[in-house]
Amino acid sequence: MRVDLNCDMGEGIETDAAIFPFISSANIACGAHAGDADIMRRTVELALRHGVAIGAHPSYPDRARFGRVDILGEGLSISQLEDSLYEQLRVLDEVCRGLGVHMHHVKPHGALYNRAAKDAAVSELIARAVADFDGSLLLYGLSGSLMEPAAVAGGLGFVSEVFADRTYRFDGSLTPRTEPGALITDGAAAVAQVLRLVGEGRVVTAGGEIAIKAETVCLHGDGAHAVEFAELIHGALLREGVNIAAPI
């Protein structure tokens, strides 16, 4: 059994370096919601040091709200979003090339990720932007969402993502952060959820258990328990005989 363990990185959180030993791929902020060229470079260097696959983590251009508010159509047009995505990929790609490494994947951030999961036009725009930039890049997206058919139609490899530190609704979507119980803050609960996701392909929701495909498991690097969760989940997966490795 094999699974990828990914984490959102380069967002200015001091614990990034402590998390890298436990993950297999990193989603690096590209300056729109967090980070800058210097942080990107330091984060890519950490990824290289630990043999971690490097991905872009593009967002709505909204640093004030950390990319967690859906601004499409309210100050940001579709064409502006497309331009922003290209620029974000370009900036991280330039950093990677300067260090002699190639990007591995793209995973949208925050509100853009959630919008793409249920909006065909946005998921198709993201897939098109990634494919036009570099068709060899994988697209990470919410398991069972509209991002998968958009990636396939765009000729991209798709990696179905599940979450260690978020709860789910019965329809397979993530519980919004604005609702109680959206975040998992107990290490044992996070480990239990990951083991069920990876081992059984199922997750418990308020409406009952549902089936879900788990190819990569996300940890949020800005979470209060990020380092603890990374170490606990990494250890639990290894004890279960799971190979932790980035998708090919």
C-alpha positions as CSV (number, residue, x, y, z in Angstrom):
1,M,0.0,0.0,0.0
2,R,1.3,3.5,-0.9
3,V,0.1,7.0,-0.2
4,D,1.5,10.5,-0.5
5,L,1.6,12.8,2.5
6,N,1.5,16.4,1.5
7,C,1.6,19.7,3.4
8,D,1.0,23.3,2.5
9,M,4.3,25.2,2.9
10,G,6.0,28.5,2.3
11,E,3.3,30.4,4.0
12,G,5.6,32.1,6.5
13,I,5.0,29.5,9.3
14,E,8.0,28.9,11.5
15,T,7.3,25.1,11.8
16,D,7.9,24.3,8.1
17,A,11.4,22.9,8.6
18,A,10.2,20.6,11.4
19,I,7.5,19.1,9.2
20,F,9.6,18.3,6.1
21,P,11.1,15.0,7.5
22,F,7.6,13.5,7.7
23,I,6.1,14.4,4.3
24,S,6.6,13.3,0.7
25,S,5.3,16.3,-1.2
26,A,5.0,20.0,-0.5
27,N,2.6,22.6,-1.9
28,I,4.5,25.9,-1.9
29,A,2.7,29.2,-1.7
30,C,3.4,31.3,-4.8
31,G,3.0,34.8,-3.4
32,A,-0.7,35.5,-4.0
33,H,-2.0,34.5,-0.5
34,A,1.4,34.2,1.3
35,G,5.1,33.8,0.6
36,D,7.5,35.6,-1.7
37,A,10.5,34.6,-3.9
38,D,12.9,34.4,-0.9
39,I,10.5,32.2,1.1
40,M,9.9,30.0,-2.0
41,R,13.6,29.6,-2.5
42,R,14.2,28.6,1.1
43,T,11.2,26.2,1.0
44,V,12.4,24.6,-2.2
45,E,15.9,24.1,-0.6
46,L,14.2,22.3,2.3
47,A,12.3,20.1,-0.1
48,L,15.5,19.2,-1.9
49,R,17.3,18.4,1.4
50,H,14.5,16.0,2.4
51,G,13.7,14.5,-1.0
52,V,10.2,15.9,-1.0
53,A,8.3,16.5,-4.3
54,I,7.7,20.2,-5.1
55,G,4.3,21.6,-6.0
56,A,2.9,25.0,-6.6
57,H,0.1,26.2,-4.3
58,P,-1.6,29.0,-6.2
59,S,-4.4,31.0,-4.8
60,Y,-6.8,33.9,-5.3
61,P,-4.6,37.0,-5.1
62,D,-5.8,38.1,-1.6
63,R,-3.0,38.2,1.0
64,A,-5.2,40.2,3.4
65,R,-7.5,37.2,3.9
66,F,-5.0,34.4,3.2
67,G,-6.9,33.3,0.1
68,R,-9.7,31.9,2.1
69,V,-12.5,34.2,0.8
70,D,-14.1,33.5,-2.6
71,I,-13.5,36.8,-4.5
72,L,-14.2,35.5,-8.1
73,G,-16.7,37.9,-9.6
74,E,-16.3,40.3,-6.7
75,G,-13.2,42.2,-7.6
76,L,-11.6,39.4,-9.6
77,S,-12.6,38.4,-13.1
78,I,-12.0,35.0,-14.8
79,S,-9.4,36.5,-17.1
80,Q,-7.6,38.1,-14.1
81,L,-7.6,34.8,-12.3
82,E,-6.1,33.0,-15.3
83,D,-3.4,35.7,-15.6
84,S,-2.7,35.4,-11.9
85,L,-2.4,31.6,-12.0
86,Y,0.1,31.7,-14.8
87,E,2.2,34.4,-13.0
88,Q,2.2,32.3,-9.8
89,L,3.3,29.2,-11.6
90,R,6.0,31.2,-13.4
91,V,7.4,32.7,-10.3
92,L,7.8,29.3,-8.5
93,D,9.1,27.6,-11.7
94,E,11.8,30.3,-12.0
95,V,12.9,29.6,-8.4
96,C,12.9,25.8,-9.0
97,R,14.9,26.2,-12.3
98,G,17.4,28.3,-10.4
99,L,18.0,25.5,-8.0
100,G,18.1,22.8,-10.8
101,V,14.8,21.1,-10.0
102,H,11.4,20.6,-11.8
103,M,8.0,21.2,-10.3
104,H,6.0,18.0,-9.7
105,H,2.4,19.1,-9.2
106,V,-0.1,21.9,-8.6
107,K,-2.6,22.2,-5.8
108,P,-4.9,25.2,-5.6
109,H,-5.3,26.9,-2.2
110,G,-8.2,27.8,0.1
111,A,-11.2,29.4,-1.4
112,L,-10.0,28.7,-5.0
113,Y,-9.6,25.0,-4.2
114,N,-13.1,24.9,-2.7
115,R,-14.6,26.8,-5.7
116,A,-12.9,24.5,-8.2
117,A,-14.3,21.4,-6.5
118,K,-17.9,22.4,-7.3
119,D,-17.6,24.8,-10.2
120,A,-16.8,23.2,-13.6
121,A,-15.8,26.4,-15.2
122,V,-13.2,27.2,-12.5
123,S,-11.8,23.6,-12.4
124,E,-11.5,23.6,-16.2
125,L,-9.7,27.0,-16.1
126,I,-7.2,25.7,-13.6
127,A,-6.6,22.5,-15.5
128,R,-6.2,24.5,-18.7
129,A,-3.8,26.9,-17.1
130,V,-1.7,24.1,-15.7
131,A,-1.7,22.1,-18.9
132,D,-0.7,25.2,-20.9
133,F,2.1,25.9,-18.5
134,D,3.5,22.4,-18.3
135,G,1.4,19.3,-19.2
136,S,3.7,17.0,-17.2
137,L,2.5,18.5,-13.9
138,L,0.0,16.6,-11.8
139,L,-3.1,18.3,-10.4
140,Y,-3.9,17.6,-6.8
141,G,-7.6,18.1,-6.0
142,L,-10.5,17.1,-3.7
143,S,-11.3,13.5,-4.1
144,G,-14.5,12.9,-6.0
145,S,-14.8,16.5,-7.0
146,L,-15.2,18.3,-10.4
147,M,-11.5,18.8,-10.5
148,E,-10.9,15.2,-11.6
149,P,-12.9,15.2,-14.8
150,A,-11.4,18.7,-15.6
151,A,-7.9,17.4,-15.2
152,V,-8.6,14.3,-17.3
153,A,-10.2,16.3,-20.1
154,G,-7.1,18.6,-20.0
155,G,-4.7,15.7,-20.3
156,L,-3.3,16.1,-16.8
157,G,-2.7,13.4,-14.3
158,F,-5.0,13.8,-11.3
159,V,-4.3,12.9,-7.7
160,S,-7.2,12.4,-5.3
161,E,-6.7,14.3,-2.1
162,V,-8.1,13.7,1.4
163,F,-7.5,15.6,4.6
164,A,-6.1,14.6,7.9
165,D,-7.2,17.7,9.9
166,R,-10.6,18.5,8.4
167,T,-14.0,16.9,8.8
168,Y,-16.3,16.0,5.9
169,R,-19.9,16.4,4.9
170,F,-22.0,13.5,3.6
171,D,-21.6,14.7,0.0
172,G,-17.8,14.4,0.3
173,S,-17.1,18.1,0.6
174,L,-15.1,19.6,3.5
175,T,-17.0,21.1,6.4
176,P,-16.6,24.9,5.9
177,R,-14.1,26.5,8.3
178,T,-16.9,28.8,9.4
179,E,-18.9,25.9,10.9
180,P,-18.2,24.2,14.3
181,G,-16.2,21.0,14.1
182,A,-14.6,21.8,10.8
183,L,-11.1,21.3,12.1
184,I,-9.7,18.2,13.8
185,T,-7.5,19.2,16.7
186,D,-6.9,15.9,18.4
187,G,-3.9,13.9,17.2
188,A,-5.5,10.5,17.8
189,A,-8.6,11.5,15.9
190,A,-6.5,12.7,12.9
191,V,-4.5,9.4,12.9
192,A,-7.7,7.4,13.0
193,Q,-9.2,9.3,10.1
194,V,-6.1,8.9,8.0
195,L,-5.8,5.2,8.7
196,R,-9.5,4.7,7.7
197,L,-9.1,6.8,4.6
198,V,-6.0,5.1,3.4
199,G,-6.7,1.6,4.6
200,E,-10.4,1.4,3.9
201,G,-11.2,4.2,1.5
202,R,-13.9,5.5,3.8
203,V,-14.5,8.5,6.1
204,V,-17.0,9.2,8.9
205,T,-19.3,12.2,8.4
206,A,-22.2,13.6,10.5
207,G,-24.5,11.8,8.0
208,G,-22.8,8.5,8.1
209,E,-19.7,6.8,6.6
210,I,-18.9,7.4,2.9
211,A,-16.5,5.9,0.4
212,I,-13.6,8.1,-0.7
213,K,-10.5,7.7,-2.8
214,A,-7.3,8.6,-1.0
215,E,-4.1,9.0,-3.0
216,T,-2.6,11.9,-1.1
217,V,-3.3,13.0,2.4
218,C,-3.0,16.7,3.3
219,L,-1.8,18.3,6.4
220,H,-2.1,22.1,6.8
221,G,1.2,23.6,7.7
222,D,-0.4,26.6,9.4
223,G,-2.4,24.4,11.8
224,A,-1.7,24.7,15.5
225,H,-0.8,21.0,15.7
226,A,0.9,20.6,12.3
227,V,4.2,19.2,13.5
228,E,2.6,16.8,16.0
229,F,0.1,15.6,13.4
230,A,2.8,15.1,10.8
231,E,4.9,13.0,13.1
232,L,2.0,11.0,14.4
233,I,0.5,10.3,11.0
234,H,3.9,9.4,9.5
235,G,4.6,7.0,12.2
236,A,1.1,5.4,12.1
237,L,1.3,4.8,8.4
238,L,4.7,3.2,8.6
239,R,3.5,0.9,11.3
240,E,0.7,-0.2,9.1
241,G,3.1,-1.0,6.3
242,V,2.1,1.9,4.1
243,N,4.8,3.3,1.8
244,I,4.8,7.1,2.0
245,A,5.9,8.4,-1.4
246,A,4.9,11.1,-3.9
247,P,2.8,10.0,-6.8
248,I,4.6,9.4,-10.1
